């Protein structure tokens, strides 16, 4: 860890997940030197980004597969030929190997509390160190910003309210009635596991959209294009599932046969003992599990990040990573680059464009 002094560099990469490591790789490939020309700061205690905090039952066969980081395949870091690997172990191991192979020294755990602009330089405040840089590539993702919508009566509920981020094992919910809220991939996965050990009620704001057939490259391209169009207009990005739909997988078909996928519309209020709909119907609950997604973790940039009236950020650049009204800041892993594949491409574009903006090469 660096001592409590000002540490000057040219570019600060904030976050060392997929997007941050990809950006750092491309900065180095462009000829920039780690520490002298750019630094990498990460809030997590060890390599792996948000993957290290995921629940143990999450395997790489149950999520959209992790895409290889540039220059090194994920497969070569696996120790066996298993078709399923525990995500919160395998991905951190991969990221750790990657950092070591390419000499990407990451300062961690370093939480960026606030970024401010002083003259031509950004001051990056952390608990122990004040950094300063000419430009920023922000790759903080969403894991630290879970979103739970407000509903009347939430403070009255006598049970537990948890978020996807809090989930560890389904066994915790045994013998408790659980209201599972949300229509995304994580909601479906957790509903599947929890419903195997206890009773559940599934609630979504909109009817879930199930997609049949493979999610091929063309479908992925179209989904990214839709999100990109929004952020280029300064609109907040949509959730991925709202664009792609849910894959009608064998797991989902099995859930249908078990009667687990009976979906109810969103309740109108929360009571002391459960939830209540507008028509007066009530459902008792011991736990409300909010699978309502995450917001981009950008609070530390509030002082330097121009926002539109609707709360969105007007984005520009080849892959919409450049903040249009402050081109010295790039957001990777935001909007169209929120996927693992998108994060890699965004890292390359952000590195090249920021280096050009700052006239470093």
C-alpha positions as CSV (number, residue, x, y, z in Angstrom):
1,X,0.0,0.0,0.0
2,X,1.2,3.5,-0.8
3,X,1.8,5.9,2.1
4,X,-0.3,9.0,2.8
5,X,1.2,11.2,0.2
6,X,0.1,12.6,-3.2
7,X,0.9,10.2,-5.9
8,X,0.9,11.7,-9.4
9,X,0.4,9.8,-12.6
10,X,-1.1,10.3,-16.0
11,X,-4.1,7.9,-16.0
12,X,-5.9,6.3,-13.1
13,X,-7.8,3.1,-13.8
14,X,-10.4,2.8,-11.0
15,X,-11.5,-0.9,-10.7
16,X,-9.8,-4.1,-11.5
17,X,-12.5,-6.3,-12.8
18,X,-12.9,-7.4,-16.5
19,X,-13.2,-3.9,-17.8
20,X,-10.4,-2.4,-15.7
21,X,-7.9,-5.2,-16.4
22,X,-8.7,-5.0,-20.2
23,X,-8.1,-1.2,-20.1
24,X,-4.8,-1.6,-18.2
25,X,-3.6,-4.3,-20.7
26,X,-4.3,-2.0,-23.6
27,X,-2.6,1.0,-21.9
28,X,0.5,-1.1,-21.5
29,X,0.3,-2.3,-25.1
30,X,0.2,1.3,-26.2
31,X,3.6,1.8,-24.5
32,X,2.5,3.3,-21.2
33,X,4.4,2.1,-18.1
34,X,2.6,0.9,-15.0
35,X,2.8,3.3,-12.1
36,X,4.8,5.9,-14.0
37,X,2.1,6.5,-16.6
38,X,-0.9,4.8,-15.1
39,X,-2.0,3.2,-11.9
40,X,-4.8,0.7,-11.1
41,X,-6.8,1.1,-7.9
42,X,-9.3,-1.6,-6.7
43,X,-11.6,-1.6,-3.7
44,X,-11.8,-5.4,-3.4
45,X,-9.4,-7.2,-1.0
46,X,-8.0,-9.6,-3.7
47,X,-8.2,-10.2,-7.5
48,X,-11.4,-11.2,-9.0
49,X,-13.6,-8.1,-9.2
50,X,-17.2,-8.7,-8.1
51,X,-16.9,-12.4,-9.0
52,X,-15.2,-13.2,-5.7
53,X,-18.3,-12.1,-3.8
54,X,-20.8,-14.3,-5.8
55,X,-22.7,-17.2,-4.1
56,X,-20.9,-20.6,-4.1
57,X,-23.6,-22.3,-6.2
58,X,-23.0,-20.0,-9.2
59,X,-21.0,-21.8,-11.8
60,X,-19.8,-20.7,-15.2
61,X,-22.4,-22.9,-16.8
62,X,-25.2,-21.0,-15.2
63,X,-24.2,-17.5,-16.3
64,X,-23.2,-15.9,-19.6
65,X,-19.7,-17.3,-19.8
66,X,-16.8,-15.1,-18.9
67,X,-15.0,-13.9,-22.0
68,X,-11.3,-14.3,-22.2
69,X,-9.3,-11.2,-21.2
70,X,-7.0,-10.0,-24.0
71,X,-3.8,-11.9,-24.4
72,X,-4.6,-14.9,-22.1
73,X,-7.3,-17.5,-22.2
74,X,-9.4,-18.5,-19.2
75,X,-9.0,-22.2,-20.0
76,X,-5.2,-22.2,-19.5
77,X,-5.7,-21.2,-15.8
78,X,-8.1,-24.2,-15.0
79,X,-6.6,-27.0,-13.1
80,X,-8.9,-29.7,-14.4
81,X,-11.3,-30.6,-17.3
82,X,-14.5,-30.0,-15.4
83,X,-17.3,-28.5,-17.5
84,X,-18.6,-26.6,-14.5
85,X,-16.4,-24.5,-12.2
86,X,-17.3,-22.4,-9.2
87,X,-17.3,-18.9,-10.4
88,X,-16.2,-17.2,-7.2
89,X,-13.0,-19.4,-7.2
90,X,-12.2,-19.9,-10.9
91,X,-12.6,-16.3,-12.1
92,X,-10.5,-14.7,-9.2
93,X,-7.8,-17.2,-9.9
94,X,-7.9,-16.3,-13.6
95,X,-7.7,-12.6,-12.8
96,X,-4.8,-13.1,-10.4
97,X,-2.8,-15.1,-13.0
98,X,-3.6,-12.4,-15.5
99,X,-2.3,-9.5,-13.3
100,X,0.9,-11.4,-12.6
101,X,1.6,-12.4,-16.3
102,X,1.3,-8.9,-17.6
103,X,2.8,-7.1,-14.6
104,X,-0.4,-5.2,-13.8
105,X,0.3,-4.1,-10.2
106,X,-3.0,-3.3,-8.5
107,X,-3.2,-1.2,-5.4
108,X,-5.8,-2.9,-3.1
109,X,-7.9,-2.6,-1.1
110,X,-8.1,1.1,-2.1
111,X,-11.6,2.6,-2.1
112,X,-12.0,5.8,-4.0
113,X,-14.1,8.1,-1.9
114,X,-14.2,11.2,-4.2
115,X,-12.8,12.5,-7.4
116,X,-12.5,16.3,-7.8
117,X,-11.0,18.6,-10.5
118,X,-8.2,21.0,-9.6
119,X,-6.9,22.9,-12.5
120,X,-6.0,20.4,-15.2
121,X,-5.7,17.4,-12.9
122,X,-8.2,15.1,-11.2
123,X,-7.6,14.6,-7.5
124,X,-8.6,11.1,-6.3
125,X,-9.2,10.8,-2.6
126,X,-8.9,7.6,-0.7
127,X,-8.7,6.9,3.0
128,X,-4.9,6.8,3.1
129,X,-3.7,8.4,-0.1
130,X,-4.4,11.4,-2.4
131,X,-3.7,10.4,-6.0
132,X,-3.7,12.8,-9.0
133,X,-4.1,12.1,-12.7
134,X,-4.8,13.8,-16.0
135,X,-7.4,11.3,-17.1
136,X,-9.6,8.6,-15.6
137,X,-10.8,5.2,-16.8
138,X,-13.6,4.2,-14.4
139,X,-14.4,0.5,-14.2
140,X,-16.2,0.2,-10.9
141,X,-19.1,-1.8,-12.2
142,X,-22.3,-2.2,-10.2
143,X,-21.8,-4.7,-7.4
144,X,-21.4,-2.0,-4.7
145,X,-24.7,-0.3,-5.7
146,X,-27.6,-2.8,-5.1
147,X,-30.9,-1.3,-6.0
148,X,-34.1,-1.9,-4.0
149,X,-37.2,0.1,-5.1
150,X,-39.2,1.9,-2.4
151,X,-42.7,0.5,-1.7
152,X,-45.1,1.8,1.0
153,X,-44.9,0.0,4.3
154,X,-41.3,-1.3,3.8
155,X,-40.3,0.0,7.2
156,X,-43.2,-1.9,8.8
157,X,-42.1,-5.4,7.6
158,X,-41.2,-7.6,10.5
159,X,-39.4,-10.2,8.4
160,X,-36.1,-9.9,6.5
161,X,-35.5,-7.9,3.3
162,X,-32.5,-9.2,1.3
163,X,-30.9,-8.4,-2.0
164,X,-29.3,-10.7,-4.6
165,X,-26.0,-9.5,-3.3
166,X,-26.8,-11.0,0.2
167,X,-27.5,-14.5,-1.2
168,X,-25.1,-17.3,-0.2
169,X,-27.0,-20.6,0.0
170,X,-30.6,-21.7,-0.5
171,X,-30.6,-23.6,2.8
172,X,-30.7,-20.2,4.7
173,X,-34.3,-19.9,3.5
174,X,-35.5,-23.3,4.5
175,X,-38.9,-23.4,6.3
176,X,-39.5,-19.7,5.4
177,X,-41.9,-18.4,2.9
178,X,-40.0,-16.2,0.4
179,X,-41.3,-13.5,-1.9
180,X,-38.8,-13.5,-4.8
181,X,-39.0,-10.2,-6.7
182,X,-37.5,-9.7,-10.1
183,X,-37.5,-11.1,-13.7
184,X,-33.8,-11.3,-14.5
185,X,-31.5,-14.2,-14.8
186,X,-30.3,-14.0,-11.2
187,X,-33.9,-13.9,-10.0
188,X,-34.7,-17.1,-11.9
189,X,-31.5,-18.8,-10.7
190,X,-32.3,-18.0,-7.0
191,X,-35.9,-18.8,-7.4
192,X,-34.9,-22.3,-8.7
193,X,-32.6,-23.0,-5.8
194,X,-34.8,-21.6,-3.0
195,X,-38.0,-23.2,-4.3
196,X,-36.3,-26.6,-4.0
197,X,-36.1,-26.2,-0.2
198,X,-39.1,-24.0,0.8
199,X,-42.2,-22.3,-0.5
200,X,-41.9,-19.2,-2.8
201,X,-44.0,-16.6,-4.5
202,X,-42.6,-15.0,-7.6
203,X,-43.3,-11.4,-8.4
204,X,-42.2,-9.2,-11.3
205,X,-43.0,-5.7,-12.5
206,X,-43.5,-6.8,-16.1
207,X,-44.4,-10.2,-17.5
208,X,-41.1,-12.1,-18.1
209,X,-40.0,-12.4,-21.7
210,X,-38.6,-15.8,-22.5
211,X,-36.4,-16.2,-25.6
212,X,-36.3,-19.4,-27.6
213,X,-33.3,-20.4,-29.7
214,X,-29.6,-19.5,-29.3
215,X,-28.4,-16.1,-28.2
216,X,-25.9,-15.9,-31.1
217,X,-23.5,-13.1,-32.1
218,X,-26.1,-11.2,-34.1
219,X,-28.5,-11.2,-31.2
220,X,-25.7,-10.0,-28.9
221,X,-24.8,-7.3,-31.3
222,X,-28.4,-6.1,-31.6
223,X,-28.8,-6.0,-27.8
224,X,-25.6,-4.0,-27.3
225,X,-26.7,-1.6,-30.1
226,X,-30.0,-0.9,-28.3
227,X,-28.2,0.0,-25.0
228,X,-25.6,2.0,-26.9
229,X,-28.3,4.1,-28.6
230,X,-29.7,5.0,-25.2
231,X,-26.4,6.2,-23.6
232,X,-25.5,8.2,-26.7
233,X,-28.7,10.1,-26.1
234,X,-27.8,10.6,-22.5
235,X,-30.5,8.2,-21.2
236,X,-29.8,5.8,-18.3
237,X,-28.9,2.3,-19.7
238,X,-31.6,-0.4,-19.6
239,X,-31.0,-3.8,-17.8
240,X,-29.6,-6.5,-20.0
241,X,-32.6,-8.8,-19.6
242,X,-35.0,-6.1,-20.7
243,X,-33.2,-6.1,-24.1
244,X,-32.3,-9.8,-24.5
245,X,-35.1,-11.6,-22.7
246,X,-34.6,-14.8,-20.7
247,X,-33.3,-18.0,-22.4
248,X,-35.9,-20.7,-22.4
249,X,-33.4,-23.2,-21.0
250,X,-33.9,-26.8,-19.8
251,X,-33.6,-25.4,-16.2
252,X,-36.5,-23.1,-16.8
253,X,-38.6,-25.8,-18.4
254,X,-38.0,-28.0,-15.3
255,X,-39.1,-25.1,-13.1
256,X,-42.3,-24.9,-15.1
257,X,-43.0,-28.5,-14.6
258,X,-42.5,-28.1,-10.8
259,X,-45.0,-25.2,-10.9
260,X,-42.5,-22.7,-9.7
261,X,-42.9,-20.2,-12.5
262,X,-46.4,-19.0,-11.6
263,X,-45.7,-15.3,-11.8
264,X,-47.7,-12.6,-10.0
265,X,-47.7,-8.9,-10.8
266,X,-45.9,-6.4,-8.5
267,X,-47.6,-5.8,-5.2
268,X,-48.6,-2.3,-4.2
269,X,-47.5,-2.2,-0.6
270,X,-45.6,-4.1,2.1
271,X,-47.3,-4.9,5.4
272,X,-45.9,-6.0,8.7
273,X,-46.4,-9.7,7.8
274,X,-46.0,-9.7,4.0
275,X,-47.1,-8.0,0.9
276,X,-50.4,-6.7,-0.5
277,X,-51.8,-6.1,-4.0
278,X,-54.2,-3.3,-5.1
279,X,-57.1,-5.7,-5.3
280,X,-56.7,-6.4,-1.6
281,X,-55.1,-9.8,-1.8
282,X,-52.3,-10.4,0.7
283,X,-49.4,-12.9,0.9
284,X,-47.6,-13.7,4.1
285,X,-43.8,-13.7,3.9
286,X,-40.8,-14.3,6.1
287,X,-38.3,-12.9,3.6
288,X,-38.6,-10.6,0.7
289,X,-35.7,-11.2,-1.7
290,X,-35.1,-8.3,-4.0
291,X,-33.5,-9.4,-7.3
292,X,-34.0,-5.9,-8.7
293,X,-30.5,-5.3,-10.0
294,X,-27.8,-2.8,-9.4
295,X,-27.0,0.8,-10.4
296,X,-23.6,1.8,-11.8
297,X,-21.2,2.6,-8.9
298,X,-20.4,6.2,-9.9
299,X,-21.0,8.2,-6.7
300,X,-17.3,8.9,-6.3
301,X,-17.4,10.8,-9.6
302,X,-20.4,13.1,-8.7
303,X,-18.2,16.2,-8.6
304,X,-16.7,15.7,-12.0
305,X,-19.3,13.7,-14.0
306,X,-21.8,15.8,-16.0
307,X,-25.3,14.4,-15.6
308,X,-28.3,15.0,-17.8
309,X,-31.7,16.1,-16.2
310,X,-32.9,12.5,-16.3
311,X,-29.9,11.3,-14.4
312,X,-28.2,9.7,-17.5
313,X,-24.8,10.5,-18.8
314,X,-24.2,11.6,-22.4
315,X,-21.7,9.2,-23.9
316,X,-19.5,9.4,-27.0
317,X,-16.5,7.8,-28.6
318,X,-16.2,4.7,-30.8
319,X,-17.8,2.4,-28.3
320,X,-19.6,5.0,-26.2
321,X,-17.1,4.9,-23.3
322,X,-16.2,8.6,-23.5
323,X,-18.1,11.1,-21.3
324,X,-19.1,13.6,-24.0
325,X,-19.0,16.6,-21.8
326,X,-15.7,15.5,-20.0
327,X,-13.7,13.5,-22.5
328,X,-10.9,13.0,-20.0
329,X,-13.2,10.5,-18.3
330,X,-14.1,7.1,-19.8
331,X,-16.6,4.7,-18.3
332,X,-16.0,1.1,-19.1
333,X,-18.4,-1.6,-18.0
334,X,-21.2,1.0,-18.3
335,X,-24.1,0.8,-20.7
336,X,-23.2,-1.2,-23.8
337,X,-19.9,-2.4,-22.3
338,X,-21.5,-3.9,-19.2
339,X,-21.0,-7.5,-20.5
340,X,-17.8,-9.4,-20.3
341,X,-17.3,-9.3,-24.0
342,X,-18.3,-5.6,-24.2
343,X,-15.9,-4.8,-21.4
344,X,-12.9,-6.1,-23.4
345,X,-13.7,-4.1,-26.5
346,X,-14.4,-1.1,-24.4
347,X,-11.1,-1.3,-22.6
348,X,-9.3,-1.1,-25.9
349,X,-11.3,1.8,-27.2
350,X,-11.1,3.7,-23.9
351,X,-7.3,3.3,-23.7
352,X,-6.7,4.5,-27.2
353,X,-9.1,7.4,-27.1
354,X,-8.0,8.7,-23.7
355,X,-4.3,8.5,-24.6
356,X,-5.1,10.5,-27.8
357,X,-7.2,13.1,-25.8
358,X,-4.3,13.6,-23.3
359,X,-1.7,13.7,-26.1
360,X,0.4,11.0,-24.4
361,X,1.6,9.4,-27.6
